Amino acid sequence: MNAPIGVFDSGVGGLTVVKEIMRQLPGENLVYFGDTARVPYGSKSKNTVCKYSKQIVRFLQTKQVKAIVIACNTASALALDEIREEIDIPVMGVVEPGAMMAANTTRTNNIGIIGTESTIKSGIYNKFLHKINPDITVVSKACPLFVPLVEEGLWEDRVTEDIVGRYLHELKEYEIDALILGCTHYPLLRRVIGQEIGEDVKLVNPAYETAKSLKLLLGEKNLLNTMSIEEHEPTYDYFVSDGVDKFISFADDVLSCHVDHAEIVDIESY
Amino acid sequence: MNAPIGVFDSGVGGLTVVKEIMRQLPGENLVYFGDTARVPYGSKSKNTVCKYSKQIVRFLQTKQVKAIVIACNTASALALDEIREEIDIPVMGVVEPGAMMAANTTRTNNIGIIGTESTIKSGIYNKFLHKINPDITVVSKACPLFVPLVEEGLWEDRVTEDIVGRYLHELKEYEIDALILGCTHYPLLRRVIGQEIGEDVKLVNPAYETAKSLKLLLGEKNLLNTMSIEEHEPTYDYFVSDGVDKFISFADDVLSCHVDHAEIVDIESY
């Protein structure tokens, strides 16, 4: 099926999920929307995140998407159920695939989760993990400074090491052996986080797991694009609610994700 | 005149301006709007900030305000002119009073400005300063990590000292003797900033200067509330676009500004 897959995020971070989808599903067409005008979602209430997410879903539907991936952990945590009630096409968040991987990995049954304030407060990872295995102990910690530090480019800085050390300090008191990086920006801090938490702890990147699950899901539903890459060049269309130039340069510089064109959408009108 | 003064900001930071107005104009009624759903403005484009600001002005007009204070540096920088064109009541931003004070203070004619990315990129402080005195040299620096650090409560932390040191490093190469704290959150870092930049540099807080200018302006226009505080208890009404509880606790804990009630407004509908 040639229709594109819709992917959305509160901003530019969701491009990490796009990159994984491109890698694992190289024949698929993609439409990306980044809500750069209203970013970040991580400190907003459930009501507001649901309202914004539904506007975006309505916009993506005008692009005839065959499935939607919510690349934002916060929107996955707060809006997935409401969106599924509203539309008929498959909708996937990043939380479930990440939780599944962590649950399959752990031997101590102690799993750590780091994310934005809203993702952590939602308790959504706990919910999924306990559905998979009620014996799992979940230790969670909000890390509000990680996104600004990544956006300032301080990925391997002494200040970042200091802050990572403080946020992860509590987690280290539990015997976790898997840590879910519950925000699209966090994999960029992977080295510092790994150093701090220790090499015995597996870092789970929901972007990677989501692309894997998406491939399975599209296969099951007979929605995979069956044209070979030789027959067609896949199309990637990018839309944002603000700041095209900033979006493009951030995608290039920070995420090494080449975007040559993006269009502004008046998202409040959807 | 009993009508209230409208004050708005991208979030909670504008309450620092409210506090100054309460102190310097204790007889005035106030209506505050904080755009907590769409905060921060500092990384958004001019178009988006203008659109959001105009929605807020339309909301404030439904409260019959007699004047409007834009407590947000970014919105003052990007939207003041457009708002003034649209409405008849006096509108004041925080930029002009801050610039005026700095220009009156400096002896070296070298003035530093720190603020959000959008405020700095707008060049608005330069414009006002050069209008006052074309000989002034303006040195400006965006400090994107200051707001998240303040919001994490790290006002006097070693990490904050480290980051402040890096941001102000360049400014120290110029002989500035006045530094404008061009963002509502920055006065909370006053001690660390002062330590880093040196005691010979006067720190200018636009919130304080704005309240002073507002008093003068209302006097000139015959708009001061002439009822004495003995005759009436002034009313303070607070509105936000998201997260009432978070707004109230931040106001209390961080700004020591007591807010006992706030109401949610669907600001996109204005």
Boltz contact constraints between the chains, C-beta under 6 A:
constraints:
  - contact:
      token1: [A, 37]
      token2: [B, 48]
      max_distance: 6.0
  - contact:
      token1: [A, 38]
      token2: [B, 38]
      max_distance: 6.0
  - contact:
      token1: [A, 44]
      token2: [B, 242]
      max_distance: 6.0
  - contact:
      token1: [A, 45]
      token2: [B, 242]
      max_distance: 6.0
  - contact:
      token1: [A, 45]
      token2: [B, 243]
      max_distance: 6.0
  - contact:
      token1: [A, 48]
      token2: [B, 37]
      max_distance: 6.0
  - contact:
      token1: [A, 48]
      token2: [B, 242]
      max_distance: 6.0
  - contact:
      token1: [A, 144]
      token2: [B, 152]
      max_distance: 6.0
  - contact:
      token1: [A, 145]
      token2: [B, 148]
      max_distance: 6.0
  - contact:
      token1: [A, 145]
      token2: [B, 152]
      max_distance: 6.0
  - contact:
      token1: [A, 148]
      token2: [B, 145]
      max_distance: 6.0
  - contact:
      token1: [A, 148]
      token2: [B, 148]
      max_distance: 6.0
  - contact:
      token1: [A, 152]
      token2: [B, 144]
      max_distance: 6.0
  - contact:
      token1: [A, 152]
      token2: [B, 145]
      max_distance: 6.0
  - contact:
      token1: [A, 159]
      token2: [B, 159]
      max_distance: 6.0
  - contact:
      token1: [A, 159]
      token2: [B, 162]
      max_distance: 6.0
  - contact:
      token1: [A, 162]
      token2: [B, 159]
      max_distance: 6.0
  - contact:
      token1: [A, 242]
      token2: [B, 44]
      max_distance: 6.0
  - contact:
      token1: [A, 242]
      token2: [B, 45]
      max_distance: 6.0
  - contact:
      token1: [A, 242]
      token2: [B, 48]
      max_distance: 6.0
  - contact:
      token1: [A, 243]
      token2: [B, 45]
      max_distance: 6.0
  - contact:
      token1: [A, 268]
      token2: [B, 268]
      max_distance: 6.0
